[in-house]
Amino acid sequence: MITGWWNPPGLVGLLAACLTLPGVAAEVGEPTRFQYTEVHMGLQTRVVLYASDERTARSAAAAAFRRISELDEVMSDYRASSELMRLCDRAGAGPVRVSADLMCVLSRAQQLAERSDGAFDVTCGPVVALWRRARREHRLPDAATLSSARPLVGWRNLVLDRTRREVELKLLGMRLDLGGIAKGYACDAALAVLRRQGAARTMVEMGGDMALGDAPPGRSGWEIEMPAAGNPPARLRLRNCAVSTSGDTEQYVELGGLRYSHIVDPRTGLGLTSRIAVTVIAPSGDLSDGLSTAVSVLGEEAGRALASRYRGVRVFVRYAEGAR
């Protein structure tokens, strides 16, 4: 799983841009392009939208940023006061009623956990915490500590009652990490707010995740650059979909001659050493985010087999030079 959703951007050089200049309408009478950035979930977050005037654009972007901030209060595993951490504090103590957003994210995470046979697993929090410390201290997790943390990881010990909107963490000491799905969900949620504000031609980008709305004026889609191993980058025109990337370009630790990714395999408790980078295009951000992590853990062959179970999904896989 990805260790925390606030990962630095630039994993594979994703690019999304309309070919018109910022703040200039492509033709007389067409909406104008506006761009706004704020820091949310520890990441530079960008909203690009087309609107009739700056006041409308600024109001729509502000509403989108507020929605992302609300979700940070729900899903952060860095904030002790977040709803997620309050739930974790009740691990082993029975069912807890949760918000609609948290139930939705956990439901989608559990479906992916089941389909990936645990390669995607949001209960990986205990081992993720050990690898975060490993990167800070530049040393491998203590074997005994890692061994004691691994029994706390297991998606079947996360029980959801969707009717009552209750969640139970069966084991004392369980911790959830939504790093492999929360950013994508937040991008989707922000895009939905922008649509309600009348800004359908819009894009939300946060680190390695983006959600795309309707195409910019006069274009068939948002221009996205997809790096390809051994080939020039492919430029795609996309609309009304999401794009997510997972890889070890920015976050890793090199120990004993191996490069350990910030992405942890929940089944082994170990950071990945495959040097894989995965980009997924999917109908929604929570799916593209989750699948990019799951494919990274599973590897290309099994990962593509998993992705084939979902409609409208495309997977791009690359390995660092000499990694295969």
C-alpha positions in Angstrom: 0.0 0.0 0.0 1.1 3.6 -0.5 2.3 5.1 2.7 0.2 8.2 3.2 -1.6 10.0 0.4 0.5 13.2 0.5 3.2 12.1 -1.8 5.3 14.5 -3.8 4.1 15.1 -7.4 6.1 14.3 -10.5 6.2 10.5 -10.2 6.0 10.0 -13.9 5.7 13.5 -15.3 2.0 13.6 -15.7 0.9 16.7 -17.7 -2.6 18.1 -18.0 -3.0 21.4 -19.9 -5.2 23.1 -22.4 -3.3 24.6 -25.3 -4.8 28.1 -24.7 -3.0 30.5 -22.3 -4.2 30.9 -18.7 -6.9 33.6 -18.4 -7.4 33.9 -22.2 -10.5 32.7 -24.0 -9.9 30.5 -27.1 -12.5 32.4 -29.1 -14.8 35.4 -28.4 -17.7 34.3 -26.3 -16.0 31.1 -25.0 -15.3 30.6 -21.3 -12.0 31.7 -19.9 -9.4 29.4 -18.3 -8.6 29.9 -14.6 -6.1 28.1 -12.4 -5.9 28.0 -8.6 -3.6 26.2 -6.2 -3.7 25.5 -2.5 -1.9 23.0 -0.2 -4.2 20.2 1.0 -3.4 16.8 2.4 0.2 17.9 2.4 0.3 18.4 -1.3 0.1 21.2 -3.8 -3.4 20.9 -5.1 -4.4 22.4 -8.5 -7.8 23.3 -9.9 -8.1 24.3 -13.5 -11.5 25.4 -14.8 -13.3 27.3 -17.5 -15.8 30.0 -16.4 -17.5 33.1 -17.7 -15.7 35.4 -15.2 -13.2 35.4 -12.5 -15.7 35.8 -9.6 -17.5 32.7 -10.7 -14.3 30.7 -11.1 -12.9 31.8 -7.8 -16.1 30.9 -6.0 -16.2 27.4 -7.6 -12.5 26.7 -6.8 -12.9 27.8 -3.2 -15.9 25.4 -2.8 -13.8 22.5 -4.2 -10.9 23.3 -1.9 -13.2 23.3 1.1 -14.5 19.9 0.1 -11.0 18.5 0.0 -10.2 20.1 3.4 -13.3 18.4 4.9 -12.1 15.0 3.6 -8.7 15.6 5.1 -10.4 15.9 8.5 -12.1 12.6 7.8 -9.4 10.4 6.3 -6.0 11.7 7.4 -3.8 9.3 9.4 -1.5 12.1 10.3 -4.1 14.1 12.3 -4.9 12.5 15.6 -8.3 14.2 15.6 -9.4 12.9 12.2 -12.4 10.6 12.0 -10.2 7.8 10.7 -7.9 8.0 13.7 -10.8 8.2 16.1 -12.1 5.0 14.5 -8.7 3.4 14.9 -8.6 4.3 18.6 -11.7 2.1 19.0 -10.1 -0.9 17.4 -11.1 -4.1 19.2 -14.0 -2.3 21.0 -16.9 -3.1 18.7 -18.7 -1.3 15.9 -18.4 2.4 15.4 -20.8 4.6 13.4 -19.0 6.6 10.7 -19.7 9.3 8.2 -21.0 8.6 4.7 -17.7 9.6 3.2 -15.7 7.2 5.3 -18.1 4.4 4.8 -18.0 4.9 1.0 -14.2 4.9 0.9 -13.9 1.8 3.1 -16.5 0.0 1.1 -14.7 0.5 -2.2 -11.4 -0.3 -0.5 -12.8 -3.6 0.8 -14.0 -4.6 -2.7 -10.6 -4.0 -4.1 -9.0 -5.9 -1.2 -11.1 -8.9 -2.0 -10.5 -8.8 -5.7 -6.8 -8.4 -5.3 -6.6 -11.1 -2.6 -5.1 -8.6 -0.1 -2.6 -6.9 -2.4 -4.6 -3.7 -1.7 -5.4 -3.6 2.0 -6.2 -0.4 4.0 -5.5 -2.3 7.3 -1.8 -2.0 6.5 -1.3 0.9 8.9 0.9 -0.9 11.5 3.5 -1.9 8.9 3.3 1.4 7.0 4.2 3.2 10.2 7.3 1.1 10.5 8.4 1.9 6.9 7.8 5.6 7.4 10.2 5.4 10.4 12.7 3.4 8.3 12.8 6.1 5.7 13.3 8.8 8.4 16.0 6.9 10.2 17.5 5.2 7.1 17.4 1.7 8.5 15.3 -1.4 8.0 12.4 -2.0 10.3 13.3 -4.1 13.3 12.5 -7.7 12.4 10.8 -8.5 15.7 8.7 -5.3 15.6 7.7 -6.0 12.0 6.8 -9.6 12.9 4.5 -8.4 15.7 2.8 -5.8 13.4 2.0 -8.2 10.6 -0.8 -10.1 12.4 -2.7 -6.8 12.7 -2.9 -6.5 9.0 -5.7 -8.3 7.3 -8.7 -6.9 5.4 -11.0 -9.6 6.7 -10.7 -8.1 10.2 -12.3 -4.9 8.9 -16.1 -5.4 9.1 -18.6 -3.1 7.5 -22.3 -2.8 8.2 -23.5 -0.6 5.3 -27.1 -0.6 6.5 -26.2 0.8 9.9 -23.1 2.7 8.6 -21.0 1.0 11.2 -17.4 -0.1 11.0 -15.6 -2.6 13.3 -11.9 -3.2 13.6 -11.8 -6.6 15.1 -8.3 -6.6 16.6 -6.9 -4.3 19.3 -4.0 -2.3 17.7 -5.3 -2.3 14.1 -4.6 0.9 12.2 -6.0 2.0 8.8 -4.1 3.8 6.1 -6.1 5.2 3.2 -3.1 6.4 1.3 -3.9 4.3 -1.7 -7.4 5.6 -2.2 -8.1 8.8 -0.4 -6.5 11.2 -2.8 -8.4 9.8 -5.8 -11.7 10.0 -3.8 -10.9 13.6 -2.8 -10.3 14.6 -6.5 -13.6 13.0 -7.5 -15.4 14.8 -4.7 -13.9 18.2 -5.6 -14.8 17.6 -9.3 -18.4 16.9 -8.2 -18.5 20.2 -6.3 -17.2 22.1 -9.3 -19.9 20.5 -11.5 -22.6 21.6 -9.1 -21.1 25.1 -9.2 -21.6 25.1 -13.0 -17.9 24.4 -13.9 -18.1 21.2 -15.9 -14.9 21.9 -17.9 -12.5 21.4 -15.1 -9.6 19.4 -13.8 -8.4 18.6 -10.2 -4.9 17.5 -9.6 -3.2 16.4 -6.4 0.2 14.8 -6.5 0.0 11.6 -8.6 -3.8 11.8 -8.9 -6.1 13.8 -11.1 -9.8 13.9 -12.0 -10.9 15.3 -15.3 -14.3 16.8 -16.3 -15.6 17.9 -19.6 -13.1 18.8 -22.3 -11.8 22.4 -22.6 -13.4 24.6 -25.2 -12.5 23.6 -28.7 -10.7 20.5 -27.6 -11.6 16.8 -27.5 -10.1 16.4 -24.0 -7.4 17.4 -21.6 -3.9 16.7 -22.9 -2.2 14.1 -20.7 1.4 12.9 -21.2 2.0 9.2 -20.6 5.6 8.2 -20.4 6.3 4.9 -22.1 9.3 2.7 -21.5 11.9 3.0 -24.2 9.6 5.3 -26.3 8.7 9.0 -26.5 5.8 9.9 -24.2 2.4 9.4 -25.6 0.0 12.3 -25.5 -3.6 11.4 -24.8 -6.8 13.5 -24.9 -9.0 12.5 -21.9 -12.2 13.7 -20.4 -14.6 12.6 -17.7 -12.2 10.1 -16.1 -9.4 9.9 -13.6 -5.7 9.3 -13.8 -3.4 8.0 -11.0 0.2 7.1 -10.7 2.1 5.0 -8.2 5.9 4.6 -8.0 9.1 5.1 -6.0 10.5 8.1 -7.8 10.2 10.4 -4.9 9.8 8.3 -1.7 12.1 5.4 -1.0 15.0 4.3 1.1 18.2 2.5 -0.1 19.5 -0.1 2.4 21.8 -3.0 1.9 22.0 -2.4 -1.9 18.2 -2.5 -2.3 15.9 0.4 -3.0 12.7 0.0 -0.9 9.6 1.8 -2.2 7.2 3.7 0.1 4.6 1.3 -1.3 4.3 -1.6 1.1 3.1 -5.1 0.2 0.4 -5.7 2.9 0.8 -9.5 2.5 4.5 -9.5 3.4 4.9 -6.2 5.3 7.9 -5.3 3.1 8.5 -2.3 0.9 8.5 -3.0 -2.8 11.9 -3.5 -4.5 10.6 -4.1 -8.0 11.1 -0.5 -9.2 7.7 -0.6 -10.9 5.8 2.5 -11.8 2.1 2.3 -12.7 -0.4 4.7 -14.2 -4.1 3.9 -14.4 -6.9 5.6 -16.3 -10.3 4.7 -14.8 -13.8 6.1 -14.6 -13.3 7.3 -11.0 -10.4 8.6 -8.9 -10.9 6.1 -6.1 -10.6 3.3 -8.6 -7.6 4.7 -10.5 -5.8 5.4 -7.2 -6.5 2.0 -5.7 -5.7 0.1 -8.8 -2.4 1.9 -9.4 -1.3 0.7 -5.9 -2.7 -2.8 -6.3 -1.0 -3.3 -9.7 2.3 -2.0 -8.2 2.1 -4.7 -5.5 0.9 -7.5 -7.8 3.2 -6.9 -10.7 2.4 -6.4 -14.3 0.8 -9.7 -15.3 -1.4 -10.2 -12.2 -2.1 -6.5 -12.0 -3.4 -6.3 -15.6 -5.6 -9.4 -14.9 -7.1 -7.5 -11.9 -7.6 -4.3 -13.9 -9.4 -6.3 -16.6 -12.2 -7.0 -14.1 -13.2 -3.3 -14.2 -14.8 -1.5 -17.2 -13.1 1.5 -18.7 -9.7 0.9 -17.2 -6.3 1.3 -18.9 -3.0 0.4 -17.3 0.5 1.7 -18.2 3.4 -0.1 -16.5 7.1 0.8 -16.6 10.2 -0.5 -14.7 13.3 1.4 -13.9 16.2 0.7 -16.2 17.9 -2.5 -15.3 15.1 -3.5 -12.8 13.9 -6.5 -14.9 
